[in-house]
């Protein structure tokens, strides 16, 4: 049996956890909105048509901010279509996903849903097919209390008080060839700077996210960030990162180490942002909004799911409905470890997405909603990670991968809340064959007398929760955890994610 050791000390910290790191993402894509969060005929639907069973699950998931309405969708979106009387809203073609958007769920309805799930709105503006003027109009409609035609229109549409949107995304993945309005870093940087300056003239209190690379593997990665920030450094608060991972060609060993790539991505963007900071002689620090991340089997979409045809524009088609395994959930848990490990610079993040579309929650029209395997690590981490992230001293064995070279078998992060004294440790065992016994030195943490541990694992690493077996995979108590004389000892099953709670 392999072993690993780590030590915790509350005097040495990485940074304070911003709750926005536990954000989500809702895009008008596939069955996410229609048949996902909104199904008027469902047995649990409320008077606005929102599924009550989904609301309960989103609340359980513990999502802070929710990025909306895209994603690729936003680059062809006219926000005016989504407000006003429903019967007057136009049906539009969504070129991003080759679908028809009915606009029956719009900004007002979505904001109402957010109130029900207890999350805040993070709004993206269209800088693909539109520009500064339309972004200003949306901001005025959203945040101005009263006194103009747009503010009065919002009030007439049933919202007397402003939406009060704090965080705004300046477009989406503008580095990508697939994006409507795709442009060079230089052109996008100039447009984003103009738009940011104008938006701040209207509402100086907002926080702005400029588009970084849509993947660390884009040919423009690094140079894109440098050029965009050279235009926008003084105008924005965040630069975005997007990353998706999937198991390819049966290479489970590399897939389980996906967080190594996320670590490198974050650290590279931080280095580039700080380079621009140094060149400009600025005292301001740009943080990261990792506002799209997940496991996504993109190759399945490229090969099978793409919708085509001039006369084929379905409403709410089944798209990107990945069914997640235990291995996928372990990777998602490890990606959360990576985000927390960089809490000093990653201060906003959005799991993409929430319901049906590459999502932790699945629904069946007229039927049940259930938790995918990836639901569990997100929900537990959101519930337990409070206060600050601690620096870790981790000593673990290694193994080789074809994609990332030699990587640690065990990965971990720990958090500590000064106010309550509660401490949480999140651990991953990447070994496909061996358990690992971990000893955690917690002597520097005072008055600990209780340890609770739960692990996600299965004898079949590809086991999934489905409509037929919605509870095939759940968290299991890890009864191996003990606390004696300032040392926690726990055994991690092969291919597992574990949450340890100390109090």
C-alpha positions as CSV (number, residue, x, y, z in Angstrom):
1,X,0.0,0.0,0.0
2,X,1.3,3.5,-0.9
3,X,1.5,6.2,1.7
4,X,1.4,10.0,1.7
5,X,2.0,12.7,4.3
6,X,0.9,16.3,4.7
7,X,0.9,19.0,7.4
8,X,-1.5,21.8,8.1
9,X,-0.7,25.1,9.8
10,X,-3.2,28.0,10.1
11,X,-0.3,30.5,10.2
12,X,0.6,29.8,6.6
13,X,-2.1,30.6,4.0
14,X,-2.5,31.0,0.3
15,X,-5.4,33.4,0.4
16,X,-9.0,33.9,1.5
17,X,-11.7,32.0,-0.3
18,X,-14.0,34.2,-2.4
19,X,-17.4,32.5,-2.5
20,X,-17.7,33.5,-6.2
21,X,-15.3,30.6,-6.9
22,X,-18.4,28.3,-6.5
23,X,-20.2,29.8,-9.4
24,X,-22.2,28.1,-12.1
25,X,-23.2,28.8,-15.7
26,X,-26.5,28.8,-17.4
27,X,-26.6,29.1,-21.2
28,X,-29.5,29.0,-23.6
29,X,-28.2,25.7,-25.1
30,X,-30.0,22.4,-25.6
31,X,-32.3,21.5,-22.8
32,X,-30.7,23.6,-20.2
33,X,-33.3,26.3,-19.9
34,X,-36.3,24.7,-21.6
35,X,-37.1,21.3,-20.1
36,X,-34.2,21.9,-17.6
37,X,-34.9,24.7,-15.2
38,X,-38.2,25.6,-16.9
39,X,-41.0,23.1,-17.6
40,X,-44.4,24.6,-17.0
41,X,-46.3,21.3,-17.3
42,X,-44.1,19.5,-14.8
43,X,-45.7,18.2,-11.5
44,X,-43.2,20.3,-9.4
45,X,-43.5,23.5,-11.5
46,X,-44.3,26.7,-9.7
47,X,-46.5,29.5,-10.9
48,X,-43.7,30.7,-13.2
49,X,-43.1,27.3,-14.7
50,X,-39.8,26.6,-12.9
51,X,-39.2,23.0,-11.8
52,X,-39.2,22.8,-8.0
53,X,-37.1,19.6,-7.9
54,X,-34.4,21.4,-9.9
55,X,-34.6,24.5,-7.6
56,X,-34.0,22.2,-4.6
57,X,-31.0,20.5,-6.2
58,X,-29.4,23.8,-7.3
59,X,-29.8,25.1,-3.8
60,X,-28.2,21.9,-2.5
61,X,-25.3,22.3,-4.9
62,X,-24.4,25.6,-3.3
63,X,-23.9,27.8,-6.3
64,X,-22.9,31.4,-5.6
65,X,-23.0,33.4,-8.8
66,X,-24.4,32.2,-12.1
67,X,-23.0,33.4,-15.5
68,X,-25.7,34.0,-18.1
69,X,-26.9,33.8,-20.9
70,X,-23.7,32.4,-22.5
71,X,-21.3,31.2,-23.6
72,X,-21.3,31.1,-27.4
73,X,-25.0,31.9,-27.4
74,X,-24.3,35.5,-26.2
75,X,-22.4,36.5,-29.3
76,X,-25.5,36.5,-31.4
77,X,-28.0,37.5,-28.6
78,X,-30.1,40.6,-28.7
79,X,-31.0,41.3,-25.0
80,X,-34.1,43.3,-26.0
81,X,-35.7,40.1,-27.3
82,X,-35.8,38.7,-23.8
83,X,-37.8,41.4,-22.0
84,X,-41.3,42.7,-22.3
85,X,-44.6,40.7,-22.7
86,X,-43.8,37.1,-23.6
87,X,-46.4,37.0,-26.3
88,X,-44.5,39.8,-28.1
89,X,-41.0,38.3,-27.9
90,X,-39.6,37.2,-31.2
91,X,-38.3,33.7,-32.0
92,X,-34.7,34.0,-33.2
93,X,-32.1,31.7,-34.7
94,X,-29.2,30.8,-32.4
95,X,-26.3,30.3,-34.8
96,X,-24.0,29.1,-32.0
97,X,-25.9,25.9,-31.4
98,X,-28.0,25.8,-34.6
99,X,-31.3,26.0,-32.7
100,X,-34.4,28.2,-32.3
101,X,-34.5,30.5,-29.2
102,X,-38.1,31.3,-28.2
103,X,-37.2,33.9,-25.6
104,X,-39.9,32.7,-23.3
105,X,-37.4,32.7,-20.5
106,X,-35.7,36.0,-20.5
107,X,-33.8,38.3,-18.1
108,X,-36.7,39.0,-15.8
109,X,-37.7,35.3,-15.5
110,X,-34.1,34.2,-15.0
111,X,-33.6,36.8,-12.3
112,X,-36.7,35.5,-10.5
113,X,-35.3,31.9,-10.7
114,X,-32.0,33.1,-9.2
115,X,-33.9,34.5,-6.2
116,X,-35.4,31.0,-5.7
117,X,-32.1,29.2,-5.9
118,X,-30.2,31.8,-3.8
119,X,-27.6,32.8,-6.4
120,X,-26.4,36.1,-7.9
121,X,-26.4,37.1,-11.6
122,X,-23.2,37.4,-13.6
123,X,-24.1,38.9,-16.9
124,X,-22.3,38.6,-20.3
125,X,-22.7,41.2,-23.0
126,X,-22.6,40.6,-26.7
127,X,-19.3,41.9,-28.2
128,X,-19.5,39.4,-31.1
129,X,-22.2,40.9,-33.3
130,X,-22.9,44.0,-31.2
131,X,-20.8,46.5,-29.3
132,X,-20.4,49.3,-26.8
133,X,-23.8,51.0,-27.3
134,X,-25.8,47.8,-26.8
135,X,-23.7,46.9,-23.7
136,X,-24.4,50.4,-22.2
137,X,-28.1,50.0,-22.9
138,X,-28.2,46.7,-21.1
139,X,-26.3,48.1,-18.1
140,X,-28.7,51.0,-17.9
141,X,-31.7,48.8,-18.1
142,X,-30.3,46.5,-15.5
143,X,-28.7,48.8,-12.9
144,X,-30.2,52.3,-13.2
145,X,-32.9,52.9,-10.5
146,X,-35.1,55.2,-12.5
147,X,-35.4,58.4,-14.6
148,X,-34.6,57.2,-18.2
149,X,-36.6,55.4,-20.9
150,X,-34.7,52.2,-20.3
151,X,-35.1,52.3,-16.5
152,X,-38.7,53.0,-16.9
153,X,-39.1,50.2,-19.4
154,X,-37.6,47.8,-16.8
155,X,-40.1,49.0,-14.3
156,X,-43.0,48.7,-16.8
157,X,-41.8,45.1,-17.4
158,X,-42.4,44.3,-13.8
159,X,-39.1,45.0,-12.1
160,X,-39.4,48.3,-10.0
161,X,-36.0,47.8,-8.4
162,X,-32.8,47.4,-10.5
163,X,-31.3,44.0,-11.0
164,X,-28.1,45.4,-9.5
165,X,-25.7,43.2,-11.6
166,X,-22.2,43.4,-10.1
167,X,-20.0,41.3,-12.4
168,X,-20.1,41.6,-16.2
169,X,-18.3,39.6,-18.9
170,X,-17.1,41.5,-21.9
171,X,-18.1,39.0,-24.5
172,X,-17.2,35.3,-24.7
173,X,-14.2,33.4,-26.1
174,X,-13.4,36.0,-28.7
175,X,-10.2,34.2,-29.5
176,X,-12.1,31.2,-30.9
177,X,-12.7,30.8,-34.7
178,X,-16.1,29.3,-33.9
179,X,-17.3,32.5,-32.2
180,X,-19.6,34.9,-34.0
181,X,-17.6,38.1,-34.3
182,X,-14.3,36.4,-33.6
183,X,-11.4,38.9,-34.0
184,X,-7.7,39.3,-33.2
185,X,-6.4,40.1,-29.7
186,X,-5.6,43.6,-30.8
187,X,-9.1,44.3,-32.2
188,X,-10.9,42.7,-29.3
189,X,-8.7,44.4,-26.8
190,X,-9.5,47.8,-28.2
191,X,-13.2,47.1,-28.3
192,X,-13.2,45.7,-24.8
193,X,-11.3,48.7,-23.5
194,X,-13.8,51.2,-25.1
195,X,-16.8,49.2,-23.7
196,X,-15.3,48.9,-20.2
197,X,-14.6,52.6,-20.0
198,X,-18.1,53.5,-21.2
199,X,-19.7,51.0,-18.8
200,X,-17.8,52.4,-15.8
201,X,-18.9,55.9,-16.7
202,X,-22.4,54.7,-16.2
203,X,-21.8,52.5,-13.1
204,X,-18.3,52.8,-11.6
205,X,-19.2,50.0,-9.0
206,X,-19.3,47.1,-11.4
207,X,-16.6,44.5,-11.9
208,X,-15.5,43.6,-15.4
209,X,-14.1,40.3,-16.9
210,X,-12.2,40.5,-20.1
211,X,-11.9,37.4,-22.4
212,X,-8.8,35.4,-22.0
213,X,-8.0,32.3,-24.0
214,X,-10.8,29.7,-24.4
215,X,-8.1,27.0,-23.9
216,X,-4.5,26.8,-22.8
217,X,-4.0,24.8,-26.0
218,X,-5.1,27.6,-28.4
219,X,-2.3,28.7,-30.8
220,X,-2.6,32.2,-29.5
221,X,-2.5,31.3,-25.8
222,X,-0.3,33.6,-23.8
223,X,0.2,36.2,-26.5
224,X,-3.6,36.7,-26.5
225,X,-3.6,37.5,-22.8
226,X,-0.6,39.9,-23.2
227,X,-2.1,41.9,-26.0
228,X,-5.6,42.0,-24.6
229,X,-4.4,43.2,-21.2
230,X,-2.1,45.7,-22.7
231,X,-5.3,47.4,-23.9
232,X,-7.6,46.8,-20.9
233,X,-5.4,46.5,-17.8
234,X,-6.6,49.7,-16.3
235,X,-10.2,49.0,-17.3
236,X,-11.0,45.5,-16.0
237,X,-10.8,43.4,-12.8
238,X,-10.5,39.9,-14.2
239,X,-9.3,38.0,-17.2
240,X,-11.1,34.8,-17.9
241,X,-9.9,31.2,-18.3
242,X,-11.9,28.3,-19.9
243,X,-10.9,24.7,-19.8
244,X,-12.6,21.3,-20.4
245,X,-11.2,17.9,-20.0
246,X,-12.1,14.4,-21.2
247,X,-10.6,10.9,-21.2
248,X,-9.1,10.3,-24.7
249,X,-8.2,7.0,-26.2
250,X,-8.6,5.1,-23.0
251,X,-5.8,7.1,-21.3
252,X,-7.3,7.2,-17.8
253,X,-3.9,7.9,-16.2
254,X,-3.6,11.2,-17.9
255,X,-7.2,12.1,-17.5
256,X,-7.0,11.6,-13.7
257,X,-4.2,14.2,-13.7
258,X,-6.1,16.9,-15.6
259,X,-5.7,19.3,-12.7
260,X,-2.0,19.4,-13.5
261,X,-3.0,21.1,-16.7
262,X,-5.3,23.5,-14.9
263,X,-2.6,24.4,-12.5
264,X,-0.2,25.2,-15.4
265,X,-3.0,27.2,-17.1
266,X,-3.7,29.4,-14.1
267,X,0.0,30.0,-13.3
268,X,0.8,30.9,-16.9
269,X,-2.1,33.5,-17.0
270,X,-1.0,34.9,-13.7
271,X,2.6,35.3,-15.0
272,X,1.4,37.0,-18.1
273,X,-0.9,39.4,-16.2
274,X,1.9,40.2,-13.8
275,X,4.2,40.8,-16.7
276,X,1.8,43.4,-18.1
277,X,1.5,44.9,-14.6
278,X,5.3,45.2,-14.4
279,X,5.6,46.8,-17.9
280,X,3.0,49.3,-17.0
281,X,4.4,50.0,-13.6
282,X,0.9,49.4,-12.2
283,X,0.0,48.8,-8.5
284,X,-3.2,47.1,-9.6
285,X,-3.5,43.3,-9.7
286,X,-5.7,41.4,-12.2
287,X,-7.3,38.3,-10.9
288,X,-8.7,35.3,-12.8
289,X,-12.3,34.4,-13.5
290,X,-12.2,30.7,-14.4
291,X,-15.8,31.1,-15.7
292,X,-16.0,27.9,-17.7
293,X,-14.6,24.6,-16.5
294,X,-15.7,21.0,-16.4
295,X,-15.4,17.6,-17.9
296,X,-16.8,17.7,-21.4
297,X,-16.6,15.0,-24.0
298,X,-16.3,17.5,-26.8
299,X,-15.2,14.8,-29.3
300,X,-18.7,13.3,-29.0
301,X,-20.3,16.6,-29.9
302,X,-18.0,17.1,-32.9
303,X,-18.5,13.6,-34.2
304,X,-22.2,12.9,-33.5
305,X,-24.3,15.7,-32.1
306,X,-23.9,18.7,-34.4
307,X,-27.1,20.0,-35.9
308,X,-27.0,21.1,-39.5
309,X,-29.3,22.2,-42.3
310,X,-30.9,25.5,-43.4
311,X,-34.4,24.3,-42.5
312,X,-33.4,22.5,-39.3
313,X,-33.5,24.7,-36.3
314,X,-35.0,22.7,-33.4
315,X,-36.2,24.2,-30.1
316,X,-34.3,22.8,-27.0
317,X,-32.7,19.8,-28.7
318,X,-30.8,17.2,-26.6
319,X,-27.3,18.5,-26.9
320,X,-24.1,18.0,-24.8
321,X,-25.9,15.7,-22.4
322,X,-22.9,13.9,-21.0
323,X,-23.5,11.2,-18.5
324,X,-20.7,11.3,-15.9
325,X,-18.8,8.5,-14.3
326,X,-17.0,8.0,-11.1
327,X,-13.7,8.8,-12.9
328,X,-15.3,12.1,-14.2
329,X,-16.4,13.1,-10.7
330,X,-12.9,12.4,-9.3
331,X,-11.5,14.7,-11.9
332,X,-14.1,17.4,-11.2
333,X,-13.1,17.1,-7.5
334,X,-9.5,17.5,-8.4
335,X,-10.2,20.6,-10.6
336,X,-11.9,22.1,-7.5
337,X,-8.7,21.4,-5.6
338,X,-6.7,23.3,-8.3
339,X,-9.1,26.3,-8.1
340,X,-8.8,26.5,-4.3
341,X,-5.1,26.0,-4.4
342,X,-4.9,29.3,-6.4
343,X,-7.4,31.2,-4.2
344,X,-5.1,34.2,-4.0
345,X,-5.7,34.9,-7.7
346,X,-8.7,32.8,-8.8
347,X,-11.5,34.8,-7.1
348,X,-14.3,33.8,-9.5
349,X,-15.2,30.6,-11.3
350,X,-18.2,29.0,-13.0
351,X,-18.8,25.3,-13.4
352,X,-20.2,24.9,-16.9
353,X,-23.0,24.1,-16.9
354,X,-25.8,23.4,-14.4
355,X,-28.7,21.3,-15.8
356,X,-28.8,18.7,-18.6
357,X,-26.0,20.3,-20.6
358,X,-22.6,18.9,-19.4
359,X,-24.2,19.3,-16.0
360,X,-24.2,17.9,-12.4
361,X,-28.1,17.8,-12.6
362,X,-30.1,15.9,-15.1
363,X,-33.9,16.0,-15.8
364,X,-36.4,14.0,-17.8
365,X,-39.4,15.9,-19.3
366,X,-42.4,15.1,-17.1
367,X,-40.1,12.9,-15.0
368,X,-37.5,13.1,-12.2
369,X,-34.4,15.1,-11.7
370,X,-31.3,13.5,-10.3
371,X,-27.7,14.1,-9.3
372,X,-24.9,13.1,-11.6
373,X,-21.7,11.8,-10.0
374,X,-20.1,15.3,-10.5
375,X,-22.7,16.8,-8.2
376,X,-21.2,15.4,-5.1
377,X,-17.6,16.9,-5.0
378,X,-19.0,20.3,-6.0
379,X,-21.7,20.3,-3.4
380,X,-19.5,19.1,-0.5
381,X,-16.6,21.4,-1.4
382,X,-19.0,24.4,-1.6
383,X,-20.4,23.4,1.8
384,X,-17.1,22.8,3.6
385,X,-14.6,25.2,2.1
386,X,-14.7,28.3,4.3
387,X,-12.2,30.9,5.4
388,X,-8.7,30.6,4.0
389,X,-6.8,28.1,1.9
390,X,-3.8,26.7,3.8
391,X,-0.3,26.2,2.4
392,X,0.3,22.5,2.2
393,X,3.4,20.4,2.6
394,X,2.6,17.2,0.7
395,X,4.9,14.2,0.4
396,X,3.4,11.6,-2.0
397,X,4.5,9.0,-4.5
398,X,4.3,9.6,-8.3
399,X,3.3,7.9,-11.5
400,X,3.9,8.5,-15.2
401,X,1.4,9.9,-17.7
402,X,1.6,10.3,-21.5
403,X,0.3,13.8,-21.4
404,X,1.7,15.4,-18.2
405,X,4.8,13.5,-17.4
406,X,5.4,12.4,-13.8
407,X,2.7,13.5,-11.5
408,X,1.8,13.0,-7.8
409,X,-0.5,10.0,-7.0
410,X,-2.2,12.1,-4.3
411,X,-3.4,15.7,-4.7
412,X,-4.8,17.7,-1.8
413,X,-5.9,21.1,-0.6
414,X,-7.0,22.3,2.9
415,X,-9.2,25.2,4.2
416,X,-9.6,26.7,7.6
417,X,-12.2,29.0,9.1
418,X,-10.9,31.2,11.9
419,X,-14.4,32.1,13.0
420,X,-15.5,28.6,13.7
421,X,-12.3,26.6,13.9
422,X,-13.6,24.2,11.2
423,X,-11.0,22.7,8.9
424,X,-11.6,20.8,5.7
425,X,-9.1,18.7,3.7
426,X,-10.0,17.5,0.1
427,X,-7.9,14.7,-1.3
428,X,-7.7,12.7,-4.6
429,X,-6.1,9.3,-5.1
430,X,-5.2,9.0,-8.8
431,X,-3.9,5.4,-8.6
432,X,-6.1,3.0,-10.6
433,X,-5.0,0.0,-8.5
434,X,-3.8,0.9,-5.1
435,X,-5.2,2.4,-1.9
436,X,-3.1,5.1,-0.3
437,X,-2.9,5.7,3.4
438,X,-2.5,9.4,4.2
439,X,-1.3,10.9,7.5
440,X,-2.2,14.5,8.1
441,X,-0.4,16.5,10.8
442,X,-2.9,18.8,12.4
443,X,-1.1,19.5,15.7
444,X,-0.9,23.2,14.8
445,X,-4.7,23.4,14.8
446,X,-6.1,23.7,18.3
447,X,-8.9,21.8,20.0
448,X,-9.7,19.4,17.2
449,X,-11.6,16.4,18.6
450,X,-13.8,15.2,15.7
451,X,-13.1,13.9,12.2
452,X,-15.6,13.0,9.6
453,X,-14.7,11.7,6.1
454,X,-16.7,10.9,3.0
455,X,-15.3,9.4,-0.2
456,X,-16.5,9.0,-3.8
457,X,-15.4,5.8,-5.4
458,X,-16.7,2.5,-6.9
459,X,-15.3,-0.8,-8.0
460,X,-16.4,0.3,-11.5
461,X,-14.7,3.6,-12.2
462,X,-17.1,4.1,-15.1
463,X,-20.3,3.6,-13.0
464,X,-22.9,6.4,-13.6
465,X,-26.2,7.7,-12.3
466,X,-28.9,7.3,-14.9
467,X,-32.7,7.7,-15.2
468,X,-33.0,4.0,-14.5
469,X,-30.4,4.0,-11.6
470,X,-30.3,7.6,-10.3
471,X,-28.5,6.6,-7.0
472,X,-26.0,4.1,-8.4
473,X,-23.2,6.3,-7.2
474,X,-23.2,8.4,-4.0
475,X,-20.8,9.6,-1.3
476,X,-19.8,6.9,1.2
477,X,-18.6,7.3,4.8
478,X,-14.9,6.7,5.0
479,X,-14.7,4.9,8.3
480,X,-10.9,4.5,8.1
481,X,-10.4,8.1,9.3
482,X,-9.0,8.5,12.8
483,X,-7.7,11.4,14.8
484,X,-5.1,10.7,17.5
485,X,-2.6,13.0,19.1
486,X,-2.8,15.6,16.5
487,X,-2.6,13.3,13.5
488,X,-5.4,12.2,11.1
489,X,-4.9,8.9,9.4
490,X,-7.1,8.0,6.4
491,X,-7.1,5.4,3.6
492,X,-8.1,6.6,0.2
493,X,-9.6,4.0,-2.2
494,X,-8.2,3.8,-5.7
495,X,-9.6,6.4,-8.1
496,X,-11.3,8.4,-5.4
497,X,-12.2,11.9,-4.1
498,X,-12.4,12.4,-0.4
499,X,-13.6,15.3,1.9
500,X,-12.4,15.3,5.4
501,X,-14.1,17.6,8.0
502,X,-12.3,18.5,11.2
503,X,-13.9,20.3,14.1
